[in-house]
Structures are given as structure tokens and as C-alpha cells.
């Protein structure tokens, strides 16, 4: 099954029935958004909440009304968000052209928030990757609600790259954040859902949080952490890092992991020094 068919089928399955059992191709041609927004109203109401409008005037007396929408998957049994699921413009937006007396007015619906289900285990590669060239500033903003996703273990390569996320609350169950998963996403704060409980996180991939706006990083409860990969937090504004006082396994902080940040190696308090290895360029 091609990714395109897989992605398109996911929405049609959500609209038609729940729980979701499998992802198989049905030959659907409509996008995620259009199937949600143009299907049966009862099903739309179940999964989609339309938020207030933003009005933008265009040339030649044209006008576009932008409505953001929340996609609530919390009532499904979905275990995976497929690769490239919301990668294309048609997967996360739906444009309705005006007709008759309203022909100069168009309506654009765009994804602004997603609520993930308790059953979710994996978010695949580029699932929510965003091309900033084709969205306006408002459309790039995305809120992620992982509060119910207590089984999530893996966020794969470039899954949320280039979105404007701002604040990120991750589930304690998360074990692996792969390469560039949240790169260039304007993230200002990272926290975990249950602050006083242990975090399962073991691997932070290459450039996972490259080019964000982080000022502080609290990994104090991540005792399972074994690798902070190359450039994982490069090009942020980090001035404070909290690491666990003890580690279950050895932690390796790789080259340029924290380069282009205000913080220096000597600013980081390491209690369990025998289990932490720094690359020489980790903070350069």
C-alpha cells in the first residue's frame, strides 16, 4: 500500500467507524481534512472542533476566512500515525471557494491542534512535517495534546519539523525522539506530563530539537537516558540544564549536542560523573 493511499484511508476510516483496527487502502481520493469537513455532520462533530475565524483581505476585493480546527482522536484505538500522514497541504487544510453572491469570499480550514489517543504507540516519519513555504504564519501553529497518550514510545524522524509548537508537554512513556523530530519548531519549553515521576526517555536523535527557542532543559527524571545525539539541542537559547543525579546506564553527549547555546560544559552539574561521557565539541 502506498503512503498516499494509507494516509487518505486513515481519515475515511475515522469518519466511518471507531475503533480503528487496521490501515488498509480503499482507493479514497479526498484528503484528511476534506473528508472530515464534508462528511456526515454527526461524525464531523465527533472528531472535529471548528475554532473562531480569522479574516484576511486579499486583492481585487477578495476575502479569505480562516478557520482552525482541532482533530480529536482520543476516542479511537489508533496505535500509529502513519508516515507522511499530514505532510501535504491537502492533508491538513481544506479550501472551500465562494459561489454566487459570495464568490469573492473563500473559506480555509486548517489543522491547529491534535489530541492523541491513549492507544497511540508510534508517530511515524514526517507525520506532521510542515513546508513553511506554503503556509502563512497562523497556519504553521500547532498545539499537541499528549495528555491521554500514555502508551506513546516513539516519535520518528522529522515527525513535527517546521511546525510552530511553542510549548511541548511529552508523555513520561516516551522512549525515543528520533532525528530532527522537532527541529525548527519554535519550541520555548519542554516538560513531561507527570513532573515528579520517572521518564522512560533513552535516546534523543540527531538534531531532534535543533533551532528552537529553548532557554531551560529539565531532564532530571530521565534516568534511562543513554544518548543525546549530534546537534540534538544545537542553536537554542539554553542557559540551564538539569540532568539526573544518577543514571541506570551510561549517557553519551555527542558532538555539538548543545553548541550555539549560552550554556557551557562547566555550567552543567554532573553528580554521577562516571556514567556521563561528553564529546569535546558538545558545548562548542
BALOBA-1460 file (C-alpha; in Angstrom, 3 decimals):
// residues 284
<rec num="1" residu="x" x="0.000" y="0.000" z="0.000"/>
<rec num="2" residu="x" x="1.351" y="3.415" z="-0.913"/>
<rec num="3" residu="x" x="1.742" y="6.054" z="1.783"/>
<rec num="4" residu="x" x="-0.643" y="8.313" z="-0.130"/>
<rec num="5" residu="x" x="-3.428" y="5.737" z="-0.047"/>
<rec num="6" residu="x" x="-2.653" y="4.842" z="3.543"/>
<rec num="7" residu="x" x="-2.867" y="8.463" z="4.642"/>
<rec num="8" residu="x" x="-6.100" y="9.110" z="2.773"/>
<rec num="9" residu="x" x="-7.698" y="5.974" z="4.134"/>
<rec num="10" residu="x" x="-6.959" y="6.824" z="7.746"/>
<rec num="11" residu="x" x="-9.306" y="9.780" z="7.691"/>
<rec num="12" residu="x" x="-12.080" y="7.935" z="5.883"/>
<rec num="13" residu="x" x="-11.823" y="5.152" z="8.453"/>
<rec num="14" residu="x" x="-12.023" y="7.622" z="11.303"/>
<rec num="15" residu="x" x="-15.103" y="9.239" z="9.808"/>
<rec num="16" residu="x" x="-16.889" y="5.979" z="9.119"/>
<rec num="17" residu="x" x="-16.229" y="3.953" z="12.225"/>
<rec num="18" residu="x" x="-14.383" y="3.648" z="15.505"/>
<rec num="19" residu="x" x="-12.376" y="1.967" z="16.911"/>
<rec num="20" residu="x" x="-9.750" y="1.845" z="14.188"/>
<rec num="21" residu="x" x="-8.388" y="-1.651" z="13.748"/>
<rec num="22" residu="x" x="-6.231" y="-1.555" z="10.637"/>
<rec num="23" residu="x" x="-4.961" y="0.813" z="7.988"/>
<rec num="24" residu="x" x="-5.723" y="-0.539" z="4.538"/>
<rec num="25" residu="x" x="-6.233" y="1.124" z="1.185"/>
<rec num="26" residu="x" x="-9.741" y="1.814" z="-0.016"/>
<rec num="27" residu="x" x="-8.858" y="3.978" z="-3.001"/>
<rec num="28" residu="x" x="-10.250" y="7.148" z="-1.427"/>
<rec num="29" residu="x" x="-9.262" y="10.321" z="-3.252"/>
<rec num="30" residu="x" x="-10.187" y="13.010" z="-0.724"/>
<rec num="31" residu="x" x="-7.745" y="14.450" z="1.788"/>
<rec num="32" residu="x" x="-7.832" y="14.052" z="5.569"/>
<rec num="33" residu="x" x="-9.309" y="17.486" z="6.101"/>
<rec num="34" residu="x" x="-11.898" y="17.447" z="3.322"/>
<rec num="35" residu="x" x="-13.250" y="14.074" z="4.398"/>
<rec num="36" residu="x" x="-13.645" y="15.263" z="7.977"/>
<rec num="37" residu="x" x="-15.215" y="18.558" z="7.000"/>
<rec num="38" residu="x" x="-17.513" y="17.416" z="4.198"/>
<rec num="39" residu="x" x="-18.767" y="14.109" z="5.582"/>
<rec num="40" residu="x" x="-21.709" y="13.256" z="7.802"/>
<rec num="41" residu="x" x="-22.219" y="16.050" z="10.345"/>
<rec num="42" residu="x" x="-22.518" y="13.695" z="13.312"/>
<rec num="43" residu="x" x="-19.130" y="12.187" z="12.545"/>
<rec num="44" residu="x" x="-17.574" y="15.591" z="11.918"/>
<rec num="45" residu="x" x="-18.804" y="16.738" z="15.320"/>
<rec num="46" residu="x" x="-17.278" y="13.666" z="16.927"/>
<rec num="47" residu="x" x="-13.725" y="14.260" z="15.726"/>
<rec num="48" residu="x" x="-13.501" y="17.905" z="14.695"/>
<rec num="49" residu="x" x="-13.980" y="21.152" z="16.569"/>
<rec num="50" residu="x" x="-14.039" y="24.290" z="14.419"/>
<rec num="51" residu="x" x="-12.401" y="27.267" z="16.132"/>
<rec num="52" residu="x" x="-13.108" y="31.013" z="15.645"/>
<rec num="53" residu="x" x="-12.405" y="32.647" z="12.309"/>
<rec num="54" residu="x" x="-9.532" y="34.873" z="11.186"/>
<rec num="55" residu="x" x="-10.403" y="37.171" z="8.294"/>
<rec num="56" residu="x" x="-7.788" y="38.241" z="5.729"/>
<rec num="57" residu="x" x="-8.490" y="40.681" z="2.901"/>
<rec num="58" residu="x" x="-6.891" y="39.935" z="-0.465"/>
<rec num="59" residu="x" x="-6.520" y="41.722" z="-3.812"/>
<rec num="60" residu="x" x="-9.487" y="42.691" z="-6.027"/>
<rec num="61" residu="x" x="-11.970" y="42.760" z="-3.135"/>
<rec num="62" residu="x" x="-11.379" y="39.109" z="-2.325"/>
<rec num="63" residu="x" x="-11.570" y="37.882" z="1.221"/>
<rec num="64" residu="x" x="-10.481" y="34.677" z="2.911"/>
<rec num="65" residu="x" x="-11.877" y="33.455" z="6.204"/>
<rec num="66" residu="x" x="-9.516" y="31.120" z="8.044"/>
<rec num="67" residu="x" x="-10.978" y="28.617" z="10.490"/>
<rec num="68" residu="x" x="-8.603" y="26.485" z="12.516"/>
<rec num="69" residu="x" x="-9.815" y="23.103" z="13.680"/>
<rec num="70" residu="x" x="-8.921" y="20.622" z="16.385"/>
<rec num="71" residu="x" x="-8.690" y="16.974" z="15.402"/>
<rec num="72" residu="x" x="-9.646" y="14.867" z="18.415"/>
<rec num="73" residu="x" x="-8.532" y="11.246" z="18.059"/>
<rec num="74" residu="x" x="-8.896" y="10.437" z="21.752"/>
<rec num="75" residu="x" x="-11.924" y="8.169" z="21.228"/>
<rec num="76" residu="x" x="-10.138" y="5.960" z="18.679"/>
<rec num="77" residu="x" x="-7.928" y="2.890" z="19.155"/>
<rec num="78" residu="x" x="-5.298" y="4.204" z="16.765"/>
<rec num="79" residu="x" x="-1.826" y="2.857" z="17.591"/>
<rec num="80" residu="x" x="0.148" y="4.658" z="14.889"/>
<rec num="81" residu="x" x="0.067" y="7.934" z="12.982"/>
<rec num="82" residu="x" x="1.325" y="6.858" z="9.531"/>
<rec num="83" residu="x" x="4.371" y="8.159" z="7.701"/>
<rec num="84" residu="x" x="3.647" y="11.462" z="5.896"/>
<rec num="85" residu="x" x="0.086" y="11.452" z="7.282"/>
<rec num="86" residu="x" x="-0.224" y="15.251" z="7.488"/>
<rec num="87" residu="x" x="2.730" y="16.098" z="5.255"/>
<rec num="88" residu="x" x="0.844" y="17.514" z="2.261"/>
<rec num="89" residu="x" x="-1.239" y="20.677" z="2.216"/>
<rec num="90" residu="x" x="-4.368" y="18.708" z="1.296"/>
<rec num="91" residu="x" x="-3.874" y="16.517" z="4.370"/>
<rec num="92" residu="x" x="-4.179" y="19.347" z="6.873"/>
<rec num="93" residu="x" x="-6.165" y="22.045" z="5.079"/>
<rec num="94" residu="x" x="-9.420" y="22.288" z="3.162"/>
<rec num="95" residu="x" x="-10.367" y="25.258" z="0.993"/>
<rec num="96" residu="x" x="-13.965" y="25.999" z="0.045"/>
<rec num="97" residu="x" x="-14.412" y="28.527" z="-2.781"/>
<rec num="98" residu="x" x="-17.236" y="31.048" z="-2.629"/>
<rec num="99" residu="x" x="-20.185" y="30.885" z="-5.026"/>
<rec num="100" residu="x" x="-22.902" y="33.261" z="-6.212"/>
<rec num="101" residu="x" x="-23.032" y="36.479" z="-4.206"/>
<rec num="102" residu="x" x="-20.216" y="35.109" z="-2.043"/>
<rec num="103" residu="x" x="-17.870" y="34.272" z="-4.902"/>
<rec num="104" residu="x" x="-15.212" y="36.698" z="-3.641"/>
<rec num="105" residu="x" x="-15.159" y="35.040" z="-0.238"/>
<rec num="106" residu="x" x="-13.365" y="31.759" z="0.294"/>
<rec num="107" residu="x" x="-13.008" y="29.684" z="3.432"/>
<rec num="108" residu="x" x="-9.881" y="27.832" z="4.519"/>
<rec num="109" residu="x" x="-9.966" y="25.240" z="7.292"/>
<rec num="110" residu="x" x="-6.590" y="24.254" z="8.739"/>
<rec num="111" residu="x" x="-5.347" y="21.935" z="11.458"/>
<rec num="112" residu="x" x="-4.247" y="23.806" z="14.601"/>
<rec num="113" residu="x" x="-4.485" y="21.196" z="17.348"/>
<rec num="114" residu="x" x="-4.468" y="17.428" z="17.606"/>
<rec num="115" residu="x" x="-5.495" y="15.346" z="20.605"/>
<rec num="116" residu="x" x="-3.802" y="11.961" z="20.585"/>
<rec num="117" residu="x" x="-5.430" y="8.741" z="21.871"/>
<rec num="118" residu="x" x="-4.404" y="6.569" z="24.819"/>
<rec num="119" residu="x" x="-3.689" y="3.678" z="22.442"/>
<rec num="120" residu="x" x="-1.053" y="5.548" z="20.407"/>
<rec num="121" residu="x" x="2.425" y="3.984" z="20.406"/>
<rec num="122" residu="x" x="4.254" y="5.455" z="17.404"/>
<rec num="123" residu="x" x="4.262" y="8.636" z="15.352"/>
<rec num="124" residu="x" x="5.953" y="7.791" z="12.074"/>
<rec num="125" residu="x" x="8.407" y="9.740" z="9.899"/>
<rec num="126" residu="x" x="7.286" y="13.172" z="8.752"/>
<rec num="127" residu="x" x="3.763" y="12.524" z="10.033"/>
<rec num="128" residu="x" x="3.242" y="16.247" z="10.688"/>
<rec num="129" residu="x" x="6.195" y="17.677" z="8.745"/>
<rec num="130" residu="x" x="5.367" y="21.170" z="7.547"/>
<rec num="131" residu="x" x="6.682" y="23.021" z="4.499"/>
<rec num="132" residu="x" x="6.809" y="26.651" z="5.710"/>
<rec num="133" residu="x" x="6.764" y="27.956" z="2.144"/>
<rec num="134" residu="x" x="3.122" y="27.009" z="1.609"/>
<rec num="135" residu="x" x="1.527" y="28.106" z="4.900"/>
<rec num="136" residu="x" x="1.025" y="31.522" z="6.463"/>
<rec num="137" residu="x" x="2.250" y="32.241" z="9.981"/>
<rec num="138" residu="x" x="-1.061" y="31.390" z="11.612"/>
<rec num="139" residu="x" x="-1.374" y="28.070" z="9.775"/>
<rec num="140" residu="x" x="2.045" y="26.969" z="11.000"/>
<rec num="141" residu="x" x="0.954" y="26.994" z="14.635"/>
<rec num="142" residu="x" x="0.198" y="23.535" z="16.003"/>
<rec num="143" residu="x" x="-0.791" y="22.509" z="19.517"/>
<rec num="144" residu="x" x="-0.074" y="18.927" z="20.546"/>
<rec num="145" residu="x" x="-2.117" y="17.298" z="23.300"/>
<rec num="146" residu="x" x="-0.394" y="14.137" z="24.524"/>
<rec num="147" residu="x" x="-2.221" y="14.096" z="27.866"/>
<rec num="148" residu="x" x="-4.032" y="10.836" z="27.060"/>
<rec num="149" residu="x" x="-1.166" y="9.261" z="25.065"/>
<rec num="150" residu="x" x="0.365" y="7.362" z="27.956"/>
<rec num="151" residu="x" x="1.480" y="4.442" z="25.745"/>
<rec num="152" residu="x" x="3.461" y="6.540" z="23.255"/>
<rec num="153" residu="x" x="7.054" y="5.304" z="22.991"/>
<rec num="154" residu="x" x="8.461" y="6.590" z="19.687"/>
<rec num="155" residu="x" x="8.403" y="9.815" z="17.701"/>
<rec num="156" residu="x" x="10.244" y="9.230" z="14.444"/>
<rec num="157" residu="x" x="12.401" y="11.300" z="12.097"/>
<rec num="158" residu="x" x="11.137" y="14.796" z="11.221"/>
<rec num="159" residu="x" x="7.704" y="13.964" z="12.632"/>
<rec num="160" residu="x" x="6.935" y="17.569" z="13.629"/>
<rec num="161" residu="x" x="9.700" y="19.513" z="11.894"/>
<rec num="162" residu="x" x="8.981" y="23.161" z="10.975"/>
<rec num="163" residu="x" x="5.712" y="23.494" z="12.885"/>
<rec num="164" residu="x" x="5.283" y="26.359" z="15.354"/>
<rec num="165" residu="x" x="4.651" y="24.445" z="18.557"/>
<rec num="166" residu="x" x="5.778" y="26.855" z="21.317"/>
<rec num="167" residu="x" x="5.165" y="24.665" z="24.402"/>
<rec num="168" residu="x" x="5.620" y="20.888" z="24.394"/>
<rec num="169" residu="x" x="4.368" y="18.527" z="27.116"/>
<rec num="170" residu="x" x="5.569" y="14.988" z="26.437"/>
<rec num="171" residu="x" x="4.266" y="11.755" z="27.978"/>
<rec num="172" residu="x" x="6.546" y="10.051" z="30.506"/>
<rec num="173" residu="x" x="6.257" y="6.837" z="28.471"/>
<rec num="174" residu="x" x="8.232" y="8.282" z="25.547"/>
<rec num="175" residu="x" x="11.452" y="6.340" z="24.928"/>
<rec num="176" residu="x" x="12.870" y="7.651" z="21.660"/>
<rec num="177" residu="x" x="12.796" y="11.013" z="19.893"/>
<rec num="178" residu="x" x="14.416" y="10.477" z="16.504"/>
<rec num="179" residu="x" x="16.418" y="12.743" z="14.185"/>
<rec num="180" residu="x" x="15.013" y="16.248" z="13.629"/>
<rec num="181" residu="x" x="11.676" y="15.214" z="15.139"/>
<rec num="182" residu="x" x="11.044" y="18.719" z="16.493"/>
<rec num="183" residu="x" x="13.663" y="20.724" z="14.583"/>
<rec num="184" residu="x" x="12.877" y="24.360" z="13.748"/>
<rec num="185" residu="x" x="9.557" y="24.281" z="15.607"/>
<rec num="186" residu="x" x="9.806" y="27.446" z="17.742"/>
<rec num="187" residu="x" x="9.634" y="25.394" z="20.947"/>
<rec num="188" residu="x" x="10.206" y="27.539" z="24.023"/>
<rec num="189" residu="x" x="9.555" y="24.973" z="26.719"/>
<rec num="190" residu="x" x="9.696" y="21.184" z="27.095"/>
<rec num="191" residu="x" x="8.166" y="19.390" z="30.053"/>
<rec num="192" residu="x" x="6.790" y="15.979" z="30.927"/>
<rec num="193" residu="x" x="3.190" y="15.168" z="31.791"/>
<rec num="194" residu="x" x="3.973" y="13.868" z="35.297"/>
<rec num="195" residu="x" x="6.889" y="16.029" z="36.503"/>
<rec num="196" residu="x" x="7.714" y="14.065" z="39.653"/>
<rec num="197" residu="x" x="7.690" y="10.620" z="38.006"/>
<rec num="198" residu="x" x="10.459" y="8.859" z="36.137"/>
<rec num="199" residu="x" x="10.716" y="9.435" z="32.404"/>
<rec num="200" residu="x" x="11.371" y="6.485" z="30.075"/>
<rec num="201" residu="x" x="13.279" y="8.579" z="27.532"/>
<rec num="202" residu="x" x="16.520" y="6.876" z="26.463"/>
<rec num="203" residu="x" x="17.501" y="8.401" z="23.097"/>
<rec num="204" residu="x" x="17.357" y="11.912" z="21.680"/>
<rec num="205" residu="x" x="18.285" y="11.820" z="17.989"/>
<rec num="206" residu="x" x="20.462" y="13.941" z="15.715"/>
<rec num="207" residu="x" x="19.134" y="17.494" z="15.599"/>
<rec num="208" residu="x" x="15.965" y="16.425" z="17.405"/>
<rec num="209" residu="x" x="15.448" y="19.919" z="18.847"/>
<rec num="210" residu="x" x="17.793" y="21.846" z="16.555"/>
<rec num="211" residu="x" x="16.994" y="25.523" z="16.024"/>
<rec num="212" residu="x" x="14.338" y="26.179" z="18.640"/>
<rec num="213" residu="x" x="13.848" y="28.762" z="21.397"/>
<rec num="214" residu="x" x="14.531" y="26.669" z="24.500"/>
<rec num="215" residu="x" x="16.016" y="28.541" z="27.457"/>
<rec num="216" residu="x" x="15.979" y="25.769" z="30.077"/>
<rec num="217" residu="x" x="16.102" y="21.992" z="29.809"/>
<rec num="218" residu="x" x="14.932" y="19.721" z="32.619"/>
<rec num="219" residu="x" x="15.857" y="16.056" z="32.119"/>
<rec num="220" residu="x" x="16.243" y="15.329" z="35.821"/>
<rec num="221" residu="x" x="13.830" y="12.374" z="35.777"/>
<rec num="222" residu="x" x="15.258" y="10.802" z="32.596"/>
<rec num="223" residu="x" x="17.407" y="8.195" z="34.354"/>
<rec num="224" residu="x" x="17.209" y="5.861" z="31.346"/>
<rec num="225" residu="x" x="18.857" y="8.387" z="29.041"/>
<rec num="226" residu="x" x="21.764" y="6.839" z="27.103"/>
<rec num="227" residu="x" x="22.324" y="9.176" z="24.160"/>
<rec num="228" residu="x" x="21.960" y="12.837" z="23.308"/>
<rec num="229" residu="x" x="22.985" y="12.741" z="19.657"/>
<rec num="230" residu="x" x="24.859" y="15.188" z="17.455"/>
<rec num="231" residu="x" x="23.379" y="18.709" z="17.395"/>
<rec num="232" residu="x" x="20.330" y="17.489" z="19.348"/>
<rec num="233" residu="x" x="19.830" y="20.881" z="21.023"/>
<rec num="234" residu="x" x="22.076" y="22.995" z="18.821"/>
<rec num="235" residu="x" x="21.059" y="26.598" z="18.147"/>
<rec num="236" residu="x" x="18.728" y="27.262" z="21.056"/>
<rec num="237" residu="x" x="18.954" y="29.722" z="23.966"/>
<rec num="238" residu="x" x="19.653" y="27.196" z="26.707"/>
<rec num="239" residu="x" x="21.287" y="28.631" z="29.830"/>
<rec num="240" residu="x" x="20.306" y="25.898" z="32.293"/>
<rec num="241" residu="x" x="20.295" y="22.084" z="32.091"/>
<rec num="242" residu="x" x="19.162" y="19.642" z="34.768"/>
<rec num="243" residu="x" x="20.390" y="16.066" z="34.406"/>
<rec num="244" residu="x" x="19.581" y="13.086" z="36.658"/>
<rec num="245" residu="x" x="21.660" y="12.691" z="39.796"/>
<rec num="246" residu="x" x="22.149" y="9.058" z="38.805"/>
<rec num="247" residu="x" x="21.850" y="7.078" z="35.590"/>
<rec num="248" residu="x" x="20.806" y="3.478" z="35.011"/>
<rec num="249" residu="x" x="23.170" y="3.222" z="32.031"/>
<rec num="250" residu="x" x="25.973" y="5.308" z="30.580"/>
<rec num="251" residu="x" x="24.973" y="8.593" z="28.939"/>
<rec num="252" residu="x" x="26.880" y="9.867" z="25.909"/>
<rec num="253" residu="x" x="26.514" y="13.522" z="24.958"/>
<rec num="254" residu="x" x="27.705" y="13.698" z="21.372"/>
<rec num="255" residu="x" x="29.364" y="16.349" z="19.218"/>
<rec num="256" residu="x" x="27.712" y="19.761" z="19.073"/>
<rec num="257" residu="x" x="24.784" y="18.479" z="21.138"/>
<rec num="258" residu="x" x="24.482" y="21.860" z="22.887"/>
<rec num="259" residu="x" x="26.542" y="24.110" z="20.631"/>
<rec num="260" residu="x" x="25.308" y="27.626" z="19.858"/>
<rec num="261" residu="x" x="23.689" y="27.952" z="23.277"/>
<rec num="262" residu="x" x="24.721" y="30.279" z="26.130"/>
<rec num="263" residu="x" x="25.418" y="27.339" z="28.451"/>
<rec num="264" residu="x" x="28.928" y="25.918" z="28.828"/>
<rec num="265" residu="x" x="30.029" y="22.468" z="29.943"/>
<rec num="266" residu="x" x="31.233" y="23.794" z="33.293"/>
<rec num="267" residu="x" x="27.729" y="25.124" z="33.999"/>
<rec num="268" residu="x" x="26.215" y="21.634" z="33.950"/>
<rec num="269" residu="x" x="26.087" y="19.864" z="37.312"/>
<rec num="270" residu="x" x="27.001" y="16.182" z="36.949"/>
<rec num="271" residu="x" x="26.644" y="14.062" z="40.092"/>
<rec num="272" residu="x" x="27.048" y="10.625" z="38.518"/>
<rec num="273" residu="x" x="30.235" y="11.599" z="36.641"/>
<rec num="274" residu="x" x="31.396" y="8.050" z="35.930"/>
<rec num="275" residu="x" x="28.357" y="7.442" z="33.734"/>
<rec num="276" residu="x" x="28.443" y="10.598" z="31.615"/>
<rec num="277" residu="x" x="30.715" y="10.973" z="28.577"/>
<rec num="278" residu="x" x="30.991" y="14.317" z="26.793"/>
<rec num="279" residu="x" x="32.286" y="14.767" z="23.277"/>
<rec num="280" residu="x" x="34.884" y="17.538" z="23.204"/>
<rec num="281" residu="x" x="32.666" y="19.679" z="20.971"/>
<rec num="282" residu="x" x="29.390" y="19.061" z="22.812"/>
<rec num="283" residu="x" x="29.138" y="22.665" z="24.002"/>
<rec num="284" residu="x" x="31.120" y="24.476" z="21.295"/>
